[in-house]
Structures are given as structure tokens and as C-alpha cells.
């Protein structure tokens, strides 16, 4: 009976070809740094792709992964120490678990001084960061769009965003006029986007 169960499991865990799944980093090349939650997105090359089920890291015990609780195709990797890592992704396609690897990725030290601004520490992301992530990716505003609809890569704005810049954009960009956010919500969005520096 055990042998039959093992054979059945092996039949359903299949290696994936590169054409089955595309792994897309949502950050600039120069942001592969320690202590920064690095966002990735996966896309199935065909309609067979259903969901990302697990992501693991090889090459460093100081790295952790997190499946995005709001966007089922996104995940984060965060490392405390410099390392060369490879990601192992498991996903569901045609009712079968498939696996694919991505990498290697070189994670470098955040700064020579070791100064770190960490949005979450060892307990995970802060409540403000999570609010900002949710407002950025999930909340539809009066224009019917999310922030991510027009700005799909938060890292592109990480160096330029501030509450003042956000207020200016809301008041001057036609597609953003009418967006209503509290000061706390604006600050949360800024905190989230700045974490991609």
C-alpha cells in the first residue's frame, strides 16, 4: 500500500519546463540587498497555471519566503545575510503539483555601515506596511483602478515617493483626481513603496 501511495505522489509532482512558468522580479537590479523584502510575481505561460503553493530557498539559512496573502501570484524573499540563493517554486497546474527553480540570485549587504531600516523585523511586516501593501495592490479608487494597475512595479517610485509627492499627484494627475485617502493611509502607501529602495 505504501509503495502505491509513493508512486501516486510521484505521478503528481512533475518538474516544470521554463515555458510553463515565468518568474518576474518586481524590483530594480540594484535592490538585491539584505533586509529588504524582495517581491516576485509568477505567471503561467498557459491557462493551466492555477496557483503558487510554496516557495523555498536553497543556499542560505538566513533567508525566508512569504506567499503574498492578498495576491496569489506574488511572493517575497528576505535575507538577513549576503548570499547566493536559488528559489524552488511549487505550483498547481492541471490538478498537478509542478516544480521549477529560479536563480541564482546574489543578495548583497544593504550598506557598509550595516544601518538597516527594517519594515518588519523578525516578526514580519509592520501593520503600516501591510496596510500600504493592501491599499497599493487591492483597493479600487474612484477611478476604478488600484495603484498597481498603473504603477505595477513599486520599486520604480521608491526613491521619489513621499506624502507630499502623493498629494501633488492626486491633485494634478487627471487619472488620480478624486482619490480619497486619509493621512494615515497616504503614509502607509509611502512606507510600503519606500521599502523597495
N, C-alpha and C positions, 0 to 999 in steps of 0.2 A: 504494500500500500504506500509506504514512504517513497519508494522509487518512482511509482506512478505520479505521486504529487510533485516530486522534484522535476520529473520530465515535463509535466504540465506547466510548472512555473517557468522552466527554461524556454518553453514554446512561446510564452507571452512576454518575456523580456528580450527584446530584439535590439541589436545595435542599429543606430540610425546612420544614414549616409548624410553627408554635408548638405545635400539638396533637400532633405526632409525638414531641417530646422535652421533658421537664421538667428544667430545671437548678435544683438546690436547694442554696443555700449552707448549709454546716454550721457557721455561726458567728453570733455576735451582730452587729448592725449596727455597733456601735462598735469592732469589731476589724478593720476595713478599714485596716490600718496597714502601713507598710513593715517589712521584715524578718520578718514573720510568715507562715509557710506557711498560706495560706488554703484550707481544704478545701471541695470541692464534690462533689455527687453528681448523677448523671444517671439519669433513669428514662424508659423508653419508655412512651408513652401506650398502646401496644398490644403484643401478643406479637411484633410484627415486629422490635422492637429486639433486637439481638444483642450488640453490644459497642461501646465507645468506642474509636476508633482513633487520634485525635490531637486535641490542643488547642493553639492558637496564640494569642498576644496581639498586638493592634494598639493603638497609642497610646503605647507606651514600650519602649525597648530595654533598660531595666533590669529587666524582668520575665521570669521563667522559669516554665515549667509542668512538671509531673511527673505522669504517669499512675501511680496507686497500683498497685504491683506485687502487692498482696495482694487488693485489692477492685476488680474490673474496671470498676465503675461510678463509681469515685471518682477525683478528680484534685486537684492542689494548684496554687496560683498564689502566687508570692513575688516581691515587687518591692523593689528597693533604694532607689528614689527615688519621691517622691509623683507621682501621675499619674492621668489619667482613661483607663481601658482598656476595650477590648471583647474578649470571648473568641470565638474561632471554633472550633467543635467539629465534628469529623468522626466519624461512627459508622456501623456496619453495620446495615442493616435490610433484610430480604427479599433478601439477597445483593446489595445495592446500597450504595454509599457515599453517605451523605447529609450535608449540612452545615447547621448552624444557628449563629446568633450570639447572644450573651448580653451584656448590658450596656446602657449604660456603667456602670462601677464606678469610684468615686472612691477612690483609695488616698491616705491622708494620712500625714504624718510620724509616726513612732512616739512621739516625745516632743520637747519643745522643747530639751532638753539634748542630744539625739542619742544618749543612752545606749541601747545595744542588747544584749539577751541573745539571741544567735542560736543555735538548736539545731544548726545545721549549717554555717554559713559558706558559702563558695563551693564547698566540696567536697560539699555535700549534707547530709542529716540525719545526726546522730551515730548511732553504734551503739546507744547507750542509747535514743535517741528512736525508732529503728526497732524495737527490742525492745519498747518500750512500746506502739507502734502495733500490733504484731503481737499482743501479749498482750491489748490492748483490743478489737481487732476480730475476731481469728481463734481464739484459744484458748478451747475449751469447758471450763468448770469442772465441778465435781462436780454442780452443779445442771443441767447440760446446756446452759447458756447462755453466750454471750460477754458481756463488759461492755457492748458496743454494743447488745446485744439490749434491755437495759433503759434504757441511757443513750445513745441514738443520736446525741446532739449533745454531744461532749466539751466544747465551749465553755461549756455551762451549768454545769459543775463547775470550770472553770478557776480561778476566784477562791477556791474553798473547799477544793480538794483538797490534801492533804498525806499523808505516810506515816502520821501519827497518825490523821488522819481516815479513811483507808482501813482501818487496823487496827480502828478503832472500828466502822466499817460492817460489816466481816467478822464481828466478834464479836457485833453486836447486831441486824443485819437478817436475818430468817429466811431469805430467799432467797439470802443471801450466806454463811451459815454453812457451813462445810465447804470453803470455797475455800482452797486451799493455795498460797501464794506465798512465794518467798524474799525476803529484804530487798532484794536487788538488783532483783528483778522488780517489787516494790512501788515502788521508787524510779524504775524505768524507766516505769511507768504514770503516776506523778506527773509526771515530766519531760514525757512526751508530752501529757498533758491540760493542764498549765500552759502549754504552748506556744501554746494558743489564747487566752490572755489578751489 
